[in-house]
């Protein structure tokens, strides 16, 4: 008798796949695409060609497919920036950018890494500020312009970290405009009344004298300014009447007057006001006329209500 002893086979297989290879089947076993990464062991019994039961063992390793997300925040001054072959140049605008890269892990499985890149802006701002000189002192970010600062234009810059902690620059262009205060000196004669100035009126009953007033107004630069007036009202000189009387003639101020006259002098006062100063009345009386009449009488004579008596001196003559 010939006895043949056929072998029983026990084989083992080790297989490694990536989770992206799922579903995976082996000898009637299936691992679908929801199967978690890990190590799985299975076995099957089968008959060889010689009719002997044999066993086949499987050790299945499912390596994970990874997907990671990176959050990166930079300032625009950090540009250009490169990540897994992607580049953002220094002209890239501030904002949020998304990119994806595929790579092989050490287990040989394709994996994905996502990038969420936030580029925060640096700030370079300029403020234009105009103030009036009466608003001094003025302070901006620690810089002060005092009350003695000359009107004009001033520039100042500071470096600071903004809300994103990015280096930034703030610039100031400051214009200081002058506040004006002017005084007008005005002289008038009382016959120029009423007189008006910026809404203020001095009427014809205003006594001569010195007056002051002021008004506030907006200059062309919209700054409060003041204009004042020193007003002097000079009086007219009152009339003066002078009378002269004499016989034959009167000599007055280098002139001989032989007949009655009325002289009116209108002169200019020292402050330029017309004034009627003098009314000069000159009256010339005519020279008396000598009339001779011979009257003869005894003892006494009556003439124009008067009685004249003969009188003798020591020589006996009348």
WOWO-V49619 format. One record per residue. N is the residue number from 0. RES is the residue in one letter. NEAR is the number of other ideal C-beta (glycine too) atoms within 12 Angstrom. Layout:
BEGIN
N|RES|NEAR / N|RES|NEAR
END
This chain:
BEGIN
0|X|3 / 1|X|4 / 2|X|5 / 3|X|9 / 4|X|8 / 5|X|14 / 6|X|14 / 7|X|17 / 8|X|19 / 9|X|17 / 10|X|19 / 11|X|17 / 12|X|19 / 13|X|15 / 14|X|25 / 15|X|22 / 16|X|30 / 17|X|26 / 18|X|29 / 19|X|25 / 20|X|26 / 21|X|24 / 22|X|16 / 23|X|25 / 24|X|17 / 25|X|24 / 26|X|19 / 27|X|13 / 28|X|20 / 29|X|16 / 30|X|27 / 31|X|14 / 32|X|17 / 33|X|11 / 34|X|26 / 35|X|15 / 36|X|26 / 37|X|17 / 38|X|18 / 39|X|24 / 40|X|18 / 41|X|23 / 42|X|21 / 43|X|21 / 44|X|18 / 45|X|20 / 46|X|15 / 47|X|17 / 48|X|10 / 49|X|14 / 50|X|12 / 51|X|17 / 52|X|16 / 53|X|21 / 54|X|20 / 55|X|25 / 56|X|23 / 57|X|26 / 58|X|20 / 59|X|31 / 60|X|25 / 61|X|29 / 62|X|28 / 63|X|26 / 64|X|27 / 65|X|22 / 66|X|19 / 67|X|19 / 68|X|16 / 69|X|21 / 70|X|16 / 71|X|25 / 72|X|22 / 73|X|30 / 74|X|26 / 75|X|29 / 76|X|25 / 77|X|26 / 78|X|23 / 79|X|16 / 80|X|24 / 81|X|18 / 82|X|23 / 83|X|19 / 84|X|12 / 85|X|21 / 86|X|16 / 87|X|25 / 88|X|14 / 89|X|17 / 90|X|11 / 91|X|25 / 92|X|15 / 93|X|26 / 94|X|16 / 95|X|18 / 96|X|25 / 97|X|18 / 98|X|23 / 99|X|21 / 100|X|21 / 101|X|19 / 102|X|20 / 103|X|17 / 104|X|21 / 105|X|10 / 106|X|21 / 107|X|17 / 108|X|25 / 109|X|20 / 110|X|24 / 111|X|22 / 112|X|26 / 113|X|23 / 114|X|27 / 115|X|20 / 116|X|31 / 117|X|24 / 118|X|29 / 119|X|27 / 120|X|26 / 121|X|27 / 122|X|25 / 123|X|19 / 124|X|18 / 125|X|16 / 126|X|20 / 127|X|15 / 128|X|25 / 129|X|22 / 130|X|30 / 131|X|24 / 132|X|29 / 133|X|23 / 134|X|24 / 135|X|23 / 136|X|16 / 137|X|25 / 138|X|17 / 139|X|22 / 140|X|19 / 141|X|13 / 142|X|20 / 143|X|16 / 144|X|27 / 145|X|14 / 146|X|14 / 147|X|11 / 148|X|25 / 149|X|14 / 150|X|24 / 151|X|16 / 152|X|18 / 153|X|24 / 154|X|19 / 155|X|23 / 156|X|21 / 157|X|21 / 158|X|18 / 159|X|20 / 160|X|17 / 161|X|21 / 162|X|12 / 163|X|21 / 164|X|17 / 165|X|25 / 166|X|20 / 167|X|24 / 168|X|22 / 169|X|25 / 170|X|23 / 171|X|27 / 172|X|20 / 173|X|30 / 174|X|25 / 175|X|29 / 176|X|28 / 177|X|24 / 178|X|25 / 179|X|22 / 180|X|19 / 181|X|19 / 182|X|16 / 183|X|20 / 184|X|14 / 185|X|25 / 186|X|23 / 187|X|30 / 188|X|25 / 189|X|29 / 190|X|21 / 191|X|25 / 192|X|23 / 193|X|16 / 194|X|25 / 195|X|17 / 196|X|21 / 197|X|19 / 198|X|13 / 199|X|21 / 200|X|16 / 201|X|27 / 202|X|14 / 203|X|17 / 204|X|11 / 205|X|25 / 206|X|14 / 207|X|28 / 208|X|16 / 209|X|18 / 210|X|24 / 211|X|18 / 212|X|23 / 213|X|21 / 214|X|20 / 215|X|19 / 216|X|20 / 217|X|16 / 218|X|21 / 219|X|11 / 220|X|20 / 221|X|15 / 222|X|25 / 223|X|21 / 224|X|23 / 225|X|21 / 226|X|24 / 227|X|23 / 228|X|27 / 229|X|20 / 230|X|30 / 231|X|25 / 232|X|29 / 233|X|27 / 234|X|22 / 235|X|25 / 236|X|23 / 237|X|14 / 238|X|16 / 239|X|17 / 240|X|17 / 241|X|21 / 242|X|18 / 243|X|25 / 244|X|16 / 245|X|20 / 246|X|14 / 247|X|15 / 248|X|21 / 249|X|26 / 250|X|14 / 251|X|23 / 252|X|14 / 253|X|7 / 254|X|14 / 255|X|15 / 256|X|23 / 257|X|19 / 258|X|15 / 259|X|20 / 260|X|21 / 261|X|17 / 262|X|23 / 263|X|17 / 264|X|20 / 265|X|16 / 266|X|17 / 267|X|16 / 268|X|21 / 269|X|12 / 270|X|19 / 271|X|16 / 272|X|25 / 273|X|19 / 274|X|25 / 275|X|21 / 276|X|21 / 277|X|23 / 278|X|19 / 279|X|24 / 280|X|20 / 281|X|27 / 282|X|21 / 283|X|21 / 284|X|16 / 285|X|13 / 286|X|11 / 287|X|8 / 288|X|6 / 289|X|6 / 290|X|8 / 291|X|6 / 292|X|9 / 293|X|7 / 294|X|13 / 295|X|8 / 296|X|14 / 297|X|8 / 298|X|12 / 299|X|13 / 300|X|18 / 301|X|12 / 302|X|12 / 303|X|10 / 304|X|7 / 305|X|9 / 306|X|12 / 307|X|15 / 308|X|13 / 309|X|16 / 310|X|11 / 311|X|9 / 312|X|8 / 313|X|6 / 314|X|6 / 315|X|8 / 316|X|8 / 317|X|12
END
